[in-house]
Amino acid sequence: MNFKNNLEDYLKEIYNNIDAFGSANESMISKRLKVSMPTVSEYIDKLRNRGLVKSIGRDILLTDKGLKLAYPVIKRHRVAEVMALKIFEVPWEETDSEVMDLEHAINDKYVPYVIKNLGNPEKCPHGNPIDPNEKINDKSIFSVESGNYKISRITYEDISILKKLVEINALPGSEVRIEKNDTINIICHGYVSISPKEAMAIKVF
């Protein structure tokens, strides 16, 4: 993989972790990018030396310079997900994992035309805004009390989380009931139990 693609993958992964959990760490990046911990550590050092990330203990955050580079990457990824779902009919739960090559192939200057030809979607299939600068007033399942909510978005698009949601047809816009006892359950067309980490990644309003 070339340096540009590597850089984009790291920026995207760090951004998504921050969006879901507040920060990233080397272990999470290693798991998602399927590279060794030493490789991740070495690459994060490169990003730090370029002023793109900063570390607080083990937590990794994007600097303003890093965010500026990450925004177009995130936008292309979300546009590619829409394209995968609408044009290639990739299953909803697989769009994140299936667009790695496609998102790198789209030139930033053509993104507005791609968006136009896709019908001007405002969100990716998982509910995240096409424009990463757009803020959504929602909360994670982890932070809310038991009750009735509507699924807003899935910020950490791990396929294991997405498969649980599609199993009960709990997609963005779906009305669900959240029950918290010894476990965290999402009830829609059936129910699934989720971990605290998964609960942090799923936003509701």
NORSULWO-V329908 format. One record per residue. N is the residue number from 1. RES is the residue in one letter. SS is DSSP state (~ for helix, > for strand, _ for the rest). BURIAL is 1 if it has 9 or more other ideal C-beta (glycine too) atoms within 8 Angstrom, else 0. Layout:
BEGIN
N;RES;SS;BURIAL
N;RES;SS;BURIAL
END
This chain:
BEGIN
1;M;_;0
2;N;_;0
3;F;~;0
4;K;~;0
5;N;~;1
6;N;~;1
7;L;~;1
8;E;~;1
9;D;~;1
10;Y;~;1
11;L;~;1
12;K;~;1
13;E;~;1
14;I;~;1
15;Y;~;1
16;N;~;1
17;N;~;1
18;I;~;1
19;D;~;0
20;A;~;1
21;F;~;1
22;G;_;0
23;S;_;1
24;A;>;1
25;N;_;1
26;E;~;1
27;S;~;0
28;M;~;1
29;I;~;1
30;S;~;1
31;K;~;0
32;R;~;0
33;L;~;1
34;K;_;0
35;V;_;0
36;S;_;0
37;M;~;0
38;P;~;0
39;T;~;1
40;V;~;1
41;S;~;1
42;E;~;0
43;Y;~;1
44;I;~;1
45;D;~;0
46;K;~;0
47;L;~;1
48;R;~;1
49;N;~;0
50;R;_;0
51;G;_;0
52;L;_;1
53;V;>;1
54;K;>;0
55;S;>;1
56;I;>;0
57;G;_;0
58;R;_;0
59;D;>;1
60;I;>;1
61;L;>;1
62;L;>;1
63;T;_;1
64;D;~;0
65;K;~;0
66;G;~;1
67;L;~;1
68;K;~;0
69;L;~;1
70;A;~;1
71;Y;~;1
72;P;~;1
73;V;~;1
74;I;~;1
75;K;~;1
76;R;~;1
77;H;~;1
78;R;~;1
79;V;~;1
80;A;~;1
81;E;~;1
82;V;~;1
83;M;~;1
84;A;~;1
85;L;~;1
86;K;~;1
87;I;_;0
88;F;_;0
89;E;_;0
90;V;_;1
91;P;_;0
92;W;~;1
93;E;~;1
94;E;~;1
95;T;~;1
96;D;~;1
97;S;~;0
98;E;~;1
99;V;_;1
100;M;~;0
101;D;~;0
102;L;~;1
103;E;~;1
104;H;~;1
105;A;~;0
106;I;_;1
107;N;_;0
108;D;~;0
109;K;~;0
110;Y;~;0
111;V;~;1
112;P;~;0
113;Y;~;0
114;V;~;1
115;I;~;1
116;K;~;0
117;N;~;0
118;L;_;1
119;G;_;0
120;N;_;0
121;P;_;1
122;E;_;0
123;K;>;1
124;C;_;1
125;P;_;1
126;H;_;1
127;G;_;1
128;N;_;1
129;P;>;1
130;I;_;1
131;D;_;0
132;P;_;1
133;N;_;0
134;E;_;0
135;K;_;0
136;I;_;1
137;N;_;0
138;D;_;1
139;K;>;0
140;S;>;1
141;I;~;1
142;F;~;0
143;S;~;0
144;V;_;1
145;E;_;0
146;S;_;0
147;G;>;0
148;N;>;0
149;Y;>;1
150;K;>;1
151;I;>;1
152;S;>;1
153;R;>;1
154;I;>;1
155;T;_;1
156;Y;_;1
157;E;_;1
158;D;_;1
159;I;~;1
160;S;~;0
161;I;~;1
162;L;~;1
163;K;~;1
164;K;~;1
165;L;~;1
166;V;~;1
167;E;~;0
168;I;_;1
169;N;_;0
170;A;_;1
171;L;_;1
172;P;_;1
173;G;_;0
174;S;_;1
175;E;>;0
176;V;>;1
177;R;>;1
178;I;>;1
179;E;>;0
180;K;>;0
181;N;_;0
182;D;_;0
183;T;_;0
184;I;>;1
185;N;>;1
186;I;>;1
187;I;>;1
188;C;_;1
189;H;_;0
190;G;_;0
191;Y;>;0
192;V;>;1
193;S;>;0
194;I;>;1
195;S;_;0
196;P;~;0
197;K;~;0
198;E;~;1
199;A;~;1
200;M;~;1
201;A;~;1
202;I;>;1
203;K;>;1
204;V;>;1
205;F;_;1
END
